[in-house]
Amino acid sequence: MKNLLRNSLFGLLIACMAVACNDKNTVYHSYQSLPDGGWGKSDTLSFQIPVTDSVPTTFRLFAEVRNRTDYPYHDLHLFISQNMLDSMVWHTDTIAITLADSSGRWTGKGWGSIYQSEIFVKSVRPLHPGNYTIKVMHGMKDKSLQGMNDVGIRVEKQHIEN
């Protein structure tokens, strides 16, 4: 009986998470895991974004990170390059994500020893359908940045209200 109740609660939790994560505005959402030995200064993460809409749509780009409690800083600087406006031209933004407040308390959503944070990067409007790329590098001084677990990119359709 105890196992049945536990399995039922676990199933309900999974179902709720699946419904919550199924956002019809999200056109792309992916994470890449980082090595346990650290994120190298020259290690570039690449995300391939397929744009299939024949009518140009404005997209909102978000960067997401998962850090462990052994991350040594309060913030994280990222260089995010994308070619979504024109597949031949790269645009790079420097983004600062606050991961902990001044007292050292993690600001992201957390469970156990991992915390997840996100930040809006920018809105872009591709000129035509195609496969685009978003590249992410860390902008910290460390040659091998410790305490980072995953880096993700989320792309959503932007709704313009009249």
N, C-alpha and C positions, 0 to 999 in steps of 0.2 A: 504494500500500500504506500509506504514511504517513497519507494522508487518511482511508482506511478505518479505520485504528486510532484516529485522533483522533475521527472521527465516532462510532465504536462506544463509545469512552469517554465522549463527551459524551452520547450517548443513554442509557447506563447511569447516568450522574450524574442526568440529568433524571428517569429512572424511579425512582431511589432517593428523590429529593426528593419526587416525587408521592406515593409510598407513605408516606413519613414525614409529609407534610402532611395526609394523609387520616385525620384523627382522628374517629372516630364520636361522640365526646363533644362536639366543637366544633359549636355550633349557629349561630355567627356569627363571622366574622373578616374585617375590612376595614381598609384603610389609606386615608388621604387625604394627597396630596402637598401640601406647603407651597410658597408662591411663593419664587423665588430671592431676591427683594428682602427677605424676612424675614416672620415670623409676627407680624402686628399685634396689639397689646394687646387690641383689641376684636373680633378675628376669632374667631368661634366655629365650631368644626367640629361637624357634626351627623351622627350615625350612627343609621339607622333599623333597629330590631331587631324582626323579626317573631317572635312567640311563638305557635306553633300547637298546642302540647300542651294537650289538654283537661283532663288531670290536672295540678295544679300541681307544678312541678319547681323545685328550687333550682338557681340558676345562679351560677357564679363569673365575675366580671368582671375582666378584665385590661386594663391600658393598655400600649401598646407604642409606642416611639419609635425613629426612626432619625436619628442626628445625624452631621454631618460633623466632620472633625477641626478645622475652624475654629470650632466652638462654643466660646464664650469662658468657660464656667463648668464647675464640677465636678458640678453637679446641675441638676435641672429641677423646678419646681413647677407642678403642673397643678390646675385646678379642674374636677372631673368631676361633672356634674349628670345625674341619671337619674330617670325617672318609672316605674320598673318595679314598684314596690310598689303604686302607685295612679296610674293615668294622669293624674290631675288634680293630684297633689302632686309637687313636685320636691325631691329630696334632693341636696345638694352635698357632695362630699368634697374635701379638699385633700390631694394626693398629692405626695410628694417622691421623685424617682427619682435615685439616685446614678449619674452617667454616667462619672465618673473618680475614681480614688483620690487620696490626698493628694499623691502625686508627679506627678499629671497623666496617669497611664496610664489609657486608656479601659477600662472594666470590662465593657462589652457584647461581644457576639459581633461580630467585625469582619471586613471584607474591603475592601481598598483604603483609601479615605478615609472609609468609612461604617461606623458601629457601631450595632447594634440592641440595645435593652434593653427589658425588660418588668417590670411590677410588678403584683402582685395588688391589686385595689381593694377588693372586698367580695363577699359572697354575698348574693343577693337571691332572693326567691320571689314572682313575679308572682301576683296573685290570680286572674287569668283570661287566656285567650288574647287577643291583640291586637297592635297595632303600638306599640312603645315607642321612646323616643328617648334617646340618650346624647349629651350635649354636652360638648365639651372646649375649654377656654381655657387659655392659659399664665398662670401667676401670677408671672412674673418682672417686674422693674422696667422693663425695656426697652419702649419704645413699639413697636419693631419688632425682634423677637428673631431674630438671625442664627444660622446654623449648624445649623438643624433641617431635616431633609429630609421626613420623613413622621411621621404620628401614626396609630396604629391602635387598634382595640378588638377584643378577643376575648371571646366568651361561650361558656362550657362548661357542660355538665350536671355537677352535683356528685354524686358517688357517696357515699352514706352507708353505711359498713360497719357490719354488725351485731356 
